């Protein structure tokens, strides 16, 4: 199977409208704002750097805010069952790489870089894409997990103290405390997990800046 990705600047189309596009030999080089160089993506709004640990550093050029170590993988011992996490002996271990980084698309309309590395009994592949004119990045994280009795998490630090988080819910959204309590569940038989459910997205903000994670389906944060 051959898979070909094509980036093009789409013409305006009215609501419920259609447009037919015909491939023709290019008369000029494509025009766009995405540049790619040595594990870095850039457009008119965002700078993205893929770190050797497999994590991401994002620089918002409009506000000057810098977000480091995004999607950095952590592993910790897990003595729980299929449904409930139970921390075991041992410290939380962050991924240190090294990640092998390569460029998949060089712009100017879309740039894609990829990192591959092994950690905690799992093989990871992270693809980061940046499109011209967009103020967000697109990430695809694949893993083949052969580790046992470990819990893996992807960190998205805000670098500012937020008291609340907003998460998608089945019929809208929920505003909750940003740090779930670790109190015992009713009856005292087991401790409450330090995660909450989210549908489609979770977001937090503080000190004039924030982050949102948009993800398909149901997940925990």
N, CA, C and O of each residue as an XYZ file, in Angstrom:
884
protein
N       0.853     -1.188      0.000
C       0.000      0.000      0.000
C       0.884      1.232      0.000
O       1.767      1.368      0.847
N       0.652      2.122     -0.938
C       1.358      3.401     -0.987
C       0.472      4.479     -0.379
O      -0.696      4.612     -0.746
N       1.028      5.242      0.546
C       0.314      6.358      1.168
C       1.042      7.641      0.799
O       2.240      7.779      1.048
N       0.320      8.565      0.212
C       0.894      9.841     -0.218
C       0.155     10.970      0.472
O      -1.072     11.044      0.411
N       0.899     11.850      1.129
C       0.309     13.028      1.767
C       0.565     14.251      0.894
O       1.686     14.478      0.439
N      -0.481     15.032      0.666
C      -0.390     16.222     -0.172
C      -0.850     17.425      0.633
O      -1.934     17.409      1.216
N      -0.031     18.466      0.665
C      -0.409     19.721      1.319
C      -0.704     20.756      0.244
O       0.098     20.954     -0.668
N      -1.850     21.413      0.349
C      -2.195     22.446     -0.614
C      -3.037     23.509      0.069
O      -3.683     23.250      1.084
N      -3.021     24.691     -0.489
C      -3.809     25.806      0.026
C      -5.187     25.741     -0.614
O      -5.333     25.998     -1.809
N      -6.200     25.397      0.180
C      -7.549     25.194     -0.352
C      -8.227     26.530     -0.648
O      -8.057     27.487      0.107
N      -8.991     26.608     -1.734
C      -9.737     27.829     -2.020
C     -10.940     27.949     -1.099
O     -11.396     26.936     -0.569
N     -11.472     29.151     -0.888
C     -12.690     29.305     -0.074
C     -13.859     28.564     -0.707
O     -14.046     28.593     -1.924
N     -14.643     27.900      0.139
C     -15.827     27.168     -0.307
C     -16.978     27.557      0.609
O     -16.823     27.549      1.830
N     -18.125     27.895      0.040
C     -19.274     28.295      0.846
C     -19.810     27.101      1.625
O     -19.506     25.958      1.283
N     -20.602     27.347      2.664
C     -21.187     26.287      3.456
C     -21.974     25.301      2.600
O     -22.777     25.705      1.760
N     -21.740     24.003      2.816
C     -22.364     22.925      2.044
C     -22.027     23.002      0.559
O     -22.720     22.420     -0.275
N     -20.958     23.725      0.238
C     -20.570     23.870     -1.159
C     -19.529     22.841     -1.569
O     -19.002     22.108     -0.732
N     -19.243     22.793     -2.847
C     -18.267     21.884     -3.418
C     -17.340     22.639     -4.346
O     -17.718     23.652     -4.935
N     -16.102     22.131     -4.474
C     -15.149     22.677     -5.431
C     -14.344     21.519     -5.998
O     -13.948     20.616     -5.262
N     -14.106     21.543     -7.282
C     -13.328     20.506     -7.951
C     -11.923     21.042     -8.186
O     -11.749     22.105     -8.780
N     -10.922     20.303     -7.718
C      -9.525     20.690     -7.890
C      -8.847     19.705     -8.824
O      -9.036     18.495     -8.696
N      -8.073     20.204     -9.747
C      -7.390     19.369    -10.726
C      -5.885     19.533    -10.581
O      -5.393     20.659    -10.653
N      -5.134     18.452    -10.377
C      -3.674     18.558    -10.298
C      -3.095     19.015    -11.639
O      -3.454     18.497    -12.697
N      -2.209     19.975    -11.571
C      -1.527     20.470    -12.770
C      -0.057     20.670    -12.420
O       0.273     20.808    -11.242
N       0.825     20.689    -13.401
C       2.242     20.973    -13.109
C       2.367     22.351    -12.455
O       1.739     23.307    -12.910
N       3.164     22.462    -11.403
C       3.256     23.740    -10.697
C       3.914     24.814    -11.553
O       4.917     24.577    -12.225
N       3.321     25.994    -11.507
C       3.907     27.117    -12.219
C       4.837     27.934    -11.349
O       5.601     28.757    -11.855
N       4.779     27.713    -10.022
C       5.626     28.441     -9.089
C       5.778     27.610     -7.828
O       5.004     26.685     -7.582
N       6.772     27.943     -7.044
C       6.969     27.250     -5.772
C       5.826     27.576     -4.820
O       5.312     28.695     -4.840
N       5.413     26.613     -3.979
C       4.344     26.892     -3.010
C       4.781     27.946     -2.013
O       5.959     28.067     -1.678
N       3.806     28.702     -1.550
C       4.066     29.787     -0.592
C       3.428     29.428      0.734
O       2.230     29.152      0.788
N       4.206     29.426      1.805
C       3.708     29.135      3.142
C       4.698     29.616      4.177
O       5.778     30.101      3.840
N       4.323     29.480      5.451
C       5.133     30.063      6.524
C       5.864     29.024      7.360
O       6.571     29.390      8.299
N       5.717     27.729      7.047
C       6.323     26.692      7.873
C       7.757     26.433      7.422
O       8.015     26.195      6.242
N       8.690     26.481      8.379
C      10.072     26.116      8.117
C      10.456     24.980      9.063
O       9.955     24.900     10.184
N      11.342     24.110      8.605
C      11.784     22.954      9.377
C      13.305     22.913      9.334
O      13.917     23.012      8.270
N      13.917     22.762     10.541
C      15.374     22.689     10.591
C      15.810     22.002     11.870
O      15.503     22.476     12.963
N      16.516     20.899     11.748
C      17.167     20.203     12.858
C      16.222     19.980     14.043
O      16.489     20.422     15.160
N      15.119     19.289     13.775
C      14.182     18.967     14.842
C      13.347     20.125     15.328
O      12.820     20.079     16.439
N      13.211     21.174     14.517
C      12.428     22.343     14.908
C      11.426     22.694     13.812
O      11.728     22.603     12.622
N      10.230     23.096     14.234
C       9.187     23.565     13.335
C       8.859     25.015     13.691
O       8.941     25.410     14.854
N       8.486     25.804     12.676
C       8.162     27.206     12.942
C       7.181     27.712     11.900
O       7.330     27.447     10.707
N       6.158     28.457     12.373
C       5.323     29.247     11.475
C       5.203     30.649     12.043
O       5.998     31.039     12.899
N       4.227     31.408     11.584
C       4.131     32.801     12.033
C       3.676     32.938     13.480
O       3.749     34.030     14.043
N       3.205     31.844     14.098
C       2.665     31.915     15.454
C       3.467     31.120     16.479
O       3.544     31.525     17.639
N       4.059     30.016     16.085
C       4.581     29.035     17.037
C       5.971     28.560     16.606
O       6.249     28.392     15.419
N       6.834     28.349     17.605
C       8.085     27.605     17.440
C       7.952     26.289     18.207
O       7.516     26.287     19.358
N       8.322     25.180     17.585
C       8.240     23.865     18.219
C       9.598     23.193     18.106
O      10.194     23.148     17.030
N      10.087     22.667     19.241
C      11.349     21.939     19.259
C      11.106     20.550     19.828
O      10.496     20.408     20.887
N      11.576     19.537     19.137
C      11.484     18.163     19.604
C      12.759     17.843     20.379
O      13.848     17.810     19.805
N      12.621     17.607     21.683
C      13.768     17.372     22.544
C      14.295     15.952     22.371
O      13.599     15.078     21.854
N      15.535     15.733     22.809
C      16.144     14.416     22.690
C      15.491     13.390     23.608
O      15.680     12.187     23.422
N      14.727     13.849     24.596
C      13.986     12.929     25.467
C      12.695     12.444     24.824
O      12.040     11.552     25.364
N      12.313     13.012     23.679
C      11.035     12.716     23.055
C       9.959     13.704     23.433
O       8.847     13.630     22.910
N      10.260     14.643     24.342
C       9.294     15.661     24.743
C       9.350     16.853     23.785
O      10.197     16.914     22.894
N       8.420     17.805     23.990
C       8.256     18.945     23.092
C       8.422     20.242     23.878
O       7.935     20.358     25.002
N       9.105     21.208     23.291
C       9.120     22.578     23.800
C       8.365     23.456     22.805
O       8.648     23.440     21.607
N       7.407     24.215     23.313
C       6.557     25.059     22.468
C       6.733     26.520     22.878
O       6.635     26.848     24.061
N       6.988     27.387     21.921
C       7.145     28.820     22.156
C       6.040     29.559     21.422
O       5.970     29.522     20.194
N       5.173     30.233     22.175
C       4.116     31.056     21.595
C       4.734     32.404     21.245
O       5.015     33.204     22.137
N       4.944     32.663     19.974
C       5.638     33.874     19.546
C       4.796     35.118     19.751
O       5.328     36.227     19.807
N       3.480     34.945     19.863
C       2.607     36.111     20.063
C       2.700     36.643     21.481
O       2.777     37.854     21.685
N       2.695     35.739     22.480
C       2.713     36.146     23.882
C       4.090     36.021     24.521
O       4.336     36.605     25.577
N       4.988     35.269     23.899
C       6.298     35.037     24.482
C       6.338     33.877     25.453
O       7.409     33.553     25.966
N       5.194     33.230     25.728
C       5.153     32.114     26.675
C       5.904     30.914     26.096
O       5.834     30.633     24.899
N       6.621     30.216     26.974
C       7.368     29.016     26.592
C       6.882     27.850     27.451
O       6.846     27.951     28.678
N       6.511     26.753     26.811
C       6.042     25.549     27.494
C       7.044     24.438     27.211
O       7.233     24.039     26.062
N       7.689     23.939     28.274
C       8.743     22.936     28.126
C       8.264     21.562     28.586
O       7.342     21.444     29.393
N       8.910     20.531     28.054
C       8.707     19.131     28.458
C       7.267     18.671     28.231
O       6.751     17.875     29.015
N       6.615     19.150     27.184
C       5.264     18.702     26.870
C       5.307     17.272     26.340
O       6.172     16.920     25.539
N       4.357     16.451     26.802
C       4.233     15.046     26.417
C       5.459     14.222     26.804
O       5.753     13.209     26.168
N       6.169     14.649     27.836
C       7.271     13.820     28.330
C       6.688     12.601     29.046
O       5.790     12.729     29.878
N       7.203     11.431     28.717
C       6.674     10.180     29.252
C       7.281      9.902     30.628
O       8.479     10.084     30.843
N       6.430      9.458     31.548
C       6.863      9.040     32.871
C       6.407      7.606     33.125
O       5.364      7.179     32.630
N       7.198      6.868     33.902
C       6.860      5.497     34.285
C       6.980      5.372     35.803
O       7.904      5.917     36.407
N       6.038      4.649     36.411
C       6.108      4.389     37.845
C       5.551      3.011     38.140
O       4.711      2.504     37.397
N       6.023      2.394     39.237
C       5.537      1.055     39.590
C       4.035      1.058     39.857
O       3.503      1.999     40.445
N       3.359      0.001     39.421
C       1.911     -0.120     39.577
C       1.594     -1.530     40.087
O       1.824     -2.520     39.391
N       1.061     -1.604     41.313
C       0.682     -2.890     41.903
C      -0.834     -3.092     41.895
O      -1.351     -3.982     42.571
N      -1.544     -2.259     41.123
C      -2.993     -2.350     41.094
C      -3.494     -3.430     40.153
O      -2.728     -4.238     39.629
N      -4.822     -3.417     39.953
C      -5.425     -4.388     39.051
C      -5.750     -3.712     37.723
O      -5.242     -2.631     37.423
N      -6.602     -4.361     36.933
C      -6.920     -3.835     35.606
C      -7.598     -2.464     35.675
O      -7.463     -1.662     34.751
N      -8.329     -2.190     36.767
C      -9.139     -0.978     36.846
C      -8.523      0.107     37.714
O      -8.739      1.291     37.452
N      -7.769     -0.257     38.732
C      -7.353      0.698     39.737
C      -5.833      0.736     39.847
O      -5.188     -0.299     40.020
N      -5.274      1.924     39.746
C      -3.834      2.105     39.936
C      -3.502      2.058     41.423
O      -4.207      2.651     42.239
N      -2.434      1.357     41.772
C      -1.942      1.299     43.146
C      -0.430      1.493     43.098
O       0.290      0.616     42.620
N       0.068      2.648     43.593
C       1.510      2.901     43.478
C       2.326      1.852     44.217
O       1.969      1.427     45.316
N       3.429      1.441     43.596
C       4.326      0.480     44.215
C       5.584      1.156     44.718
O       5.699      2.381     44.706
N       6.514      0.345     45.157
C       7.783      0.876     45.637
C       8.620      1.352     44.455
O       8.663      0.713     43.404
N       9.277      2.481     44.651
C      10.106      3.026     43.583
C       9.636      4.402     43.159
O       8.471      4.758     43.340
N      10.546      5.166     42.598
C      10.264      6.544     42.229
C       9.693      6.633     40.823
O       9.822      5.709     40.020
N       9.059      7.765     40.544
C       8.619      8.070     39.185
C       9.854      8.304     38.326
O      10.754      9.051     38.710
N       9.890      7.670     37.181
C      11.067      7.725     36.312
C      10.713      8.427     35.002
O       9.878      7.922     34.252
N      11.327      9.582     34.704
C      11.041     10.262     33.439
C      11.866      9.682     32.298
O      12.987      9.216     32.503
N      11.312      9.714     31.115
C      12.030      9.258     29.933
C      13.195     10.201     29.637
O      13.055     11.422     29.692
N      14.339      9.610     29.323
C      15.533     10.406     29.016
C      16.019     10.195     27.584
O      16.998     10.813     27.167
N      15.350      9.338     26.838
C      15.781      9.102     25.469
C      17.019      8.204     25.437
O      17.155      7.332     26.295
N      17.929      8.392     24.468
C      17.841      9.431     23.440
C      16.878      9.053     22.321
O      16.737      7.878     21.980
N      16.229     10.039     21.765
C      15.291      9.818     20.676
C      15.989     10.055     19.337
O      16.768     10.995     19.181
N      15.693      9.188     18.386
C      16.156      9.385     17.014
C      15.139     10.268     16.299
O      13.968      9.903     16.192
N      15.574     11.415     15.813
C      14.674     12.425     15.248
C      14.918     12.538     13.748
O      16.062     12.597     13.296
N      13.829     12.567     12.983
C      13.946     12.761     11.541
C      12.826     13.655     11.048
O      11.804     13.821     11.715
N      13.031     14.229      9.870
C      12.051     15.117      9.246
C      11.244     14.343      8.220
O      11.807     13.629      7.390
N       9.903     14.485      8.275
C       9.021     13.813      7.326
C       8.425     14.771      6.300
O       8.116     14.360      5.182
N       8.261     16.038      6.663
C       7.755     17.045      5.724
C       8.443     18.361      6.035
O       8.560     18.734      7.202
N       8.897     19.066      5.019
C       9.764     20.225      5.195
C       9.082     21.572      4.947
O       9.767     22.590      4.843
N       7.734     21.604      4.848
C       7.064     22.862      4.568
C       7.019     23.117      3.069
O       7.402     22.251      2.282
N       6.552     24.307      2.662
C       6.221     25.491      3.474
C       4.780     25.525      4.002
O       4.447     26.380      4.822
N       3.919     24.597      3.535
C       2.542     24.587      4.019
C       2.378     23.705      5.251
O       1.529     23.987      6.097
N       3.170     22.646      5.371
C       3.091     21.737      6.511
C       4.475     21.189      6.802
O       5.227     20.849      5.889
N       4.800     21.107      8.082
C       6.052     20.508      8.512
C       5.763     19.381      9.491
O       4.889     19.518     10.347
N       6.487     18.261      9.379
C       6.309     17.117     10.274
C       7.678     16.611     10.682
O       8.549     16.400      9.838
N       7.868     16.414     11.995
C       9.070     15.773     12.496
C       8.656     14.595     13.367
O       7.569     14.589     13.945
N       9.532     13.598     13.456
C       9.222     12.358     14.160
C      10.373     11.978     15.080
O      11.544     12.137     14.735
N      10.016     11.466     16.271
C      11.005     10.943     17.216
C      10.646      9.506     17.547
O       9.471      9.172     17.700
N      11.668      8.647     17.658
C      11.491      7.252     18.069
C      12.478      6.947     19.183
O      13.649      7.317     19.104
N      11.998      6.266     20.229
C      12.872      5.884     21.325
C      12.239      4.754     22.128
O      11.051      4.465     21.990
N      13.063      4.114     22.979
C      12.619      3.029     23.861
C      12.740      3.477     25.312
O      13.679      4.179     25.685
N      11.759      3.053     26.132
C      11.771      3.454     27.541
C      10.812      2.564     28.316
O       9.692      2.316     27.869
N      11.253      2.078     29.490
C      10.403      1.341     30.433
C       9.698      0.156     29.776
O       8.530     -0.111     30.060
N      10.395     -0.541     28.913
C       9.812     -1.718     28.283
C       8.865     -1.415     27.141
O       8.139     -2.304     26.695
N       8.853     -0.176     26.653
C       7.947      0.215     25.571
C       8.731      0.933     24.473
O       9.747      1.576     24.736
N       8.242      0.813     23.243
C       8.796      1.530     22.102
C       7.834      2.646     21.723
O       6.632      2.416     21.594
N       8.359      3.854     21.544
C       7.535      5.036     21.296
C       7.841      5.635     19.927
O       8.972      5.590     19.445
N       6.794      6.201     19.313
C       6.947      6.996     18.102
C       6.050      8.222     18.229
O       4.834      8.093     18.367
N       6.643      9.397     18.182
C       5.901     10.652     18.292
C       6.083     11.450     17.013
O       7.206     11.734     16.596
N       4.955     11.809     16.392
C       4.984     12.685     15.218
C       4.341     14.012     15.578
O       3.256     14.056     16.158
N       5.027     15.098     15.225
C       4.549     16.455     15.508
C       4.419     17.192     14.186
O       5.364     17.256     13.400
N       3.228     17.751     13.950
C       2.956     18.464     12.697
C       2.537     19.887     12.993
O       1.803     20.149     13.946
N       3.009     20.801     12.168
C       2.634     22.212     12.251
C       2.233     22.685     10.861
O       2.969     22.485      9.895
N       1.055     23.316     10.760
C       0.553     23.802      9.483
C       0.647     25.325      9.427
O       0.603     26.003     10.453
N       0.776     25.836      8.236
C       0.831     27.281      8.046
C      -0.457     27.922      8.553
O      -1.552     27.451      8.245
N      -0.326     28.988      9.323
C      -1.476     29.755      9.792
C      -2.148     29.207     11.039
O      -3.045     29.862     11.571
N      -1.756     28.027     11.535
C      -2.416     27.443     12.694
C      -1.669     27.784     13.979
O      -0.443     27.890     13.996
N      -2.447     27.956     15.069
C      -1.881     28.329     16.369
C      -1.836     27.137     17.314
O      -1.837     27.315     18.533
N      -1.798     25.942     16.777
C      -1.709     24.739     17.598
C      -0.878     23.710     16.847
O      -0.655     23.831     15.642
N      -0.420     22.689     17.581
C       0.350     21.618     16.964
C      -0.454     20.322     17.014
O      -1.288     20.126     17.899
N      -0.193     19.457     16.063
C      -0.868     18.164     15.959
C       0.140     17.072     16.328
O       1.214     16.987     15.732
N      -0.209     16.245     17.306
C       0.703     15.218     17.809
C       0.055     13.845     17.696
O      -1.121     13.675     18.015
N       0.827     12.873     17.242
C       0.399     11.473     17.205
C       1.437     10.662     17.947
O       2.593     10.589     17.531
N       1.020     10.041     19.067
C       1.927      9.258     19.894
C       1.513      7.796     19.829
O       0.431      7.431     20.291
N       2.369      6.962     19.259
C       2.148      5.522     19.175
C       3.130      4.819     20.099
O       4.282      5.236     20.219
N       2.672      3.740     20.760
C       3.586      2.967     21.585
C       3.253      1.487     21.513
O       2.099      1.092     21.347
N       4.307      0.675     21.642
C       4.201     -0.777     21.744
C       4.713     -1.123     23.135
O       5.922     -1.180     23.361
N       3.784     -1.357     24.077
C       4.133     -1.482     25.490
C       4.254     -2.950     25.887
O       3.264     -3.680     25.915
N       5.480     -3.372     26.193
C       5.728     -4.726     26.680
C       6.123     -4.740     28.154
O       6.455     -5.795     28.697
N       6.088     -3.572     28.809
C       6.459     -3.498     30.215
C       5.394     -4.122     31.110
O       4.232     -4.235     30.719
N       5.795     -4.526     32.309
C       4.882     -5.169     33.255
C       4.864     -4.388     34.567
O       5.892     -3.905     35.044
N       3.663     -4.280     35.132
C       3.484     -3.646     36.442
C       4.038     -2.222     36.466
O       4.657     -1.791     37.439
N       3.799     -1.507     35.367
C       4.209     -0.109     35.270
C       3.026      0.708     34.772
O       2.198      0.214     34.007
N       2.953      1.960     35.211
C       1.986      2.893     34.642
C       2.737      3.962     33.871
O       3.675      4.569     34.388
N       2.326      4.190     32.641
C       2.917      5.212     31.794
C       1.986      6.412     31.730
O       0.770      6.266     31.611
N       2.578      7.608     31.810
C       1.800      8.843     31.689
C       2.536      9.808     30.772
O       3.765      9.796     30.696
N       1.777     10.639     30.081
C       2.344     11.711     29.259
C       2.078     13.032     29.974
O       0.923     13.418     30.151
N       3.129     13.722     30.381
C       3.005     14.974     31.124
C       2.786     16.153     30.180
O       3.409     16.238     29.122
N       1.893     17.063     30.577
C       1.683     18.317     29.847
C       1.718     19.449     30.879
O       0.661     19.948     31.264
N       2.900     19.865     31.335
C       2.987     20.870     32.396
C       2.634     22.267     31.902
O       3.017     22.680     30.808
N       1.887     22.984     32.750
C       1.490     24.354     32.440
C       2.538     25.362     32.900
O       2.590     26.473     32.372
N       3.374     24.999     33.873
C       4.372     25.900     34.459
C       3.742     27.097     35.145
O       4.362     28.156     35.238
N       2.530     26.942     35.621
C       1.857     27.963     36.429
C       0.797     27.253     37.250
O       0.241     26.245     36.815
N       0.515     27.774     38.433
C      -0.434     27.116     39.329
C      -1.861     27.475     38.920
O      -2.263     28.636     38.985
N      -2.616     26.468     38.500
C      -4.019     26.651     38.136
C      -4.881     25.952     39.177
O      -4.617     24.803     39.533
N      -5.899     26.632     39.664
C      -6.770     26.045     40.678
C      -7.831     25.135     40.081
O      -8.336     24.247     40.769
N      -8.178     25.336     38.820
C      -9.237     24.550     38.196
C      -8.788     24.053     36.825
O      -7.866     24.595     36.215
N      -9.458     23.016     36.366
C      -9.297     22.503     35.014
C     -10.683     22.323     34.410
O     -11.642     22.016     35.119
N     -10.783     22.513     33.120
C     -12.048     22.330     32.407
C     -11.892     21.130     31.489
O     -10.974     21.077     30.670
N     -12.799     20.165     31.631
C     -12.708     18.931     30.852
C     -14.014     18.676     30.119
O     -15.087     19.015     30.617
N     -13.924     18.084     28.948
C     -15.108     17.694     28.209
C     -15.860     16.592     28.924
O     -15.254     15.718     29.544
N     -17.182     16.630     28.840
C     -18.069     15.650     29.461
C     -19.052     15.157     28.405
O     -19.135     15.748     27.328
N     -19.807     14.079     28.689
C     -20.713     13.536     27.670
C     -21.691     14.561     27.106
O     -22.026     14.498     25.923
N     -22.161     15.513     27.935
C     -23.177     16.460     27.468
C     -22.722     17.907     27.637
O     -23.551     18.804     27.791
N     -21.410     18.140     27.608
C     -20.914     19.503     27.741
C     -19.516     19.511     28.311
O     -18.611     18.883     27.760
N     -19.330     20.227     29.424
C     -18.020     20.305     30.035
C     -18.150     20.372     31.547
O     -19.200     20.739     32.075
N     -17.074     20.013     32.238
C     -17.029     20.022     33.697
C     -15.848     20.867     34.152
O     -14.754     20.781     33.595
N     -16.088     21.696     35.186
C     -15.012     22.448     35.822
C     -14.706     21.798     37.163
O     -15.586     21.684     38.017
N     -13.452     21.368     37.350
C     -13.064     20.654     38.555
C     -11.791     21.263     39.140
O     -11.110     22.060     38.497
N     -11.490     20.864     40.382
C     -10.207     21.227     40.962
C      -9.091     20.638     40.117
O      -9.179     19.499     39.659
N      -8.042     21.423     39.913
C      -6.962     20.967     39.045
C      -6.203     19.793     39.642
O      -5.602     19.008     38.910
N      -6.223     19.664     40.976
C      -5.506     18.575     41.634
C      -6.497     17.729     42.413
O      -6.900     18.118     43.509
N      -6.901     16.585     41.882
C      -7.853     15.727     42.604
C      -7.302     15.327     43.964
O      -6.097     15.127     44.118
N      -8.186     15.212     44.949
C      -7.754     14.795     46.276
C      -7.368     13.326     46.260
O      -7.781     12.574     45.377
N      -6.569     12.922     47.248
C      -6.137     11.535     47.370
C      -6.825     10.879     48.563
O      -6.261      9.988     49.199
N      -8.051     11.324     48.865
C      -8.774     10.799     50.013
C      -9.275      9.388     49.741
O      -9.376      8.962     48.590
N      -9.585      8.673     50.815
C     -10.126      7.326     50.680
C     -11.534      7.393     50.121
O     -12.275      8.339     50.388
N     -11.896      6.389     49.349
C     -13.248      6.293     48.804
C     -14.228      5.987     49.926
O     -13.809      5.526     50.988
N     -15.532      6.231     49.723
C     -16.519      5.894     50.759
C     -16.383      4.454     51.200
O     -16.310      3.542     50.376
N     -16.350      4.256     52.511
C     -16.145      2.919     53.045
C     -14.704      2.640     53.409
O     -14.421      1.694     54.145
N     -13.773      3.466     52.893
C     -12.374      3.351     53.265
C     -11.668      2.129     52.720
O     -10.609      1.768     53.234
N     -12.210      1.471     51.696
C     -11.599      0.235     51.203
C     -10.432      0.506     50.256
O      -9.496     -0.291     50.195
N     -10.471      1.597     49.528
C      -9.356      1.936     48.652
C      -9.299      3.441     48.477
O     -10.287      4.144     48.689
N      -8.134      3.923     48.088
C      -7.943      5.360     47.939
C      -8.432      5.809     46.566
O      -8.344      5.076     45.581
N      -8.948      7.028     46.531
C      -9.417      7.596     45.275
C      -8.234      7.845     44.344
O      -7.198      8.356     44.768
N      -8.395      7.482     43.078
C      -7.345      7.743     42.115
C      -7.170      9.233     41.871
O      -8.127     10.004     41.944
N      -5.929      9.631     41.577
C      -5.648     11.051     41.349
C      -5.835     11.413     39.870
O      -5.038     12.162     39.305
N      -6.872     10.886     39.262
C      -7.205     11.226     37.884
C      -8.699     11.481     37.783
O      -9.483     11.021     38.613
N      -9.074     12.216     36.763
C     -10.477     12.460     36.448
C     -10.697     12.162     34.969
O      -9.757     12.238     34.177
N     -11.943     11.819     34.583
C     -12.203     11.511     33.177
C     -12.410     12.766     32.343
O     -12.813     13.812     32.850
N     -12.127     12.637     31.057
C     -12.370     13.730     30.114
C     -12.807     13.149     28.784
O     -12.319     12.100     28.361
N     -13.732     13.838     28.129
C     -14.146     13.517     26.769
C     -13.623     14.618     25.846
O     -13.936     15.793     26.038
N     -12.850     14.248     24.873
C     -12.433     15.138     23.786
C     -11.362     16.158     24.175
O     -10.459     16.410     23.377
N     -11.428     16.757     25.374
C     -10.437     17.791     25.688
C     -10.312     17.971     27.191
O     -11.191     17.589     27.964
N      -9.173     18.577     27.584
C      -8.977     19.092     28.937
C      -8.102     20.335     28.805
O      -7.196     20.371     27.973
N      -8.370     21.352     29.622
C      -7.654     22.613     29.513
C      -7.463     23.228     30.885
O      -8.270     23.010     31.788
N      -6.398     23.993     31.041
C      -6.134     24.728     32.273
C      -5.416     26.016     31.905
O      -4.711     26.078     30.897
N      -5.598     27.055     32.733
C      -4.978     28.345     32.475
C      -4.660     29.021     33.799
O      -5.339     28.803     34.803
N      -3.621     29.842     33.787
C      -3.228     30.627     34.957
C      -2.222     31.672     34.499
O      -1.502     31.479     33.520
N      -2.189     32.790     35.232
C      -1.209     33.850     34.976
C      -1.239     34.319     33.524
O      -0.198     34.638     32.949
N      -2.428     34.360     32.936
C      -2.578     34.922     31.603
C      -2.230     34.002     30.458
O      -2.213     34.450     29.311
N      -1.952     32.732     30.713
C      -1.698     31.802     29.612
C      -2.183     30.425     30.028
O      -2.418     30.169     31.209
N      -2.331     29.538     29.048
C      -2.867     28.222     29.351
C      -2.567     27.233     28.247
O      -1.966     27.568     27.227
N      -3.008     25.986     28.479
C      -2.827     24.908     27.521
C      -4.108     24.105     27.417
O      -4.837     23.958     28.398
N      -4.383     23.587     26.237
C      -5.510     22.681     26.026
C      -5.008     21.454     25.284
O      -4.219     21.559     24.346
N      -5.476     20.288     25.718
C      -5.178     19.029     25.036
C      -6.467     18.540     24.410
O      -7.439     18.272     25.117
N      -6.486     18.421     23.103
C      -7.650     17.927     22.367
C      -7.329     16.488     21.943
O      -6.353     16.249     21.231
N      -8.147     15.543     22.379
C      -7.866     14.139     22.092
C      -9.176     13.409     21.809
O     -10.197     13.735     22.415
N      -9.171     12.443     20.916
C     -10.398     11.722     20.588
C     -10.816     10.802     21.714
O      -9.974     10.289     22.451
N     -12.122     10.589     21.849
C     -12.634      9.576     22.763
C     -12.534      9.966     24.221
O     -12.508     11.147     24.565
N     -12.477      8.944     25.082
C     -12.452      9.098     26.525
C     -11.045      8.831     27.052
O     -10.406      7.855     26.660
N     -10.566      9.695     27.937
C      -9.257      9.491     28.548
C      -9.282     10.060     29.955
O     -10.266     10.675     30.363
N      -8.202      9.856     30.697
C      -8.075     10.376     32.053
C      -6.951     11.385     32.097
O      -5.983     11.297     31.341
N      -7.094     12.347     32.995
C      -6.040     13.355     33.161
C      -5.757     13.543     34.636
O      -4.901     14.348     35.002
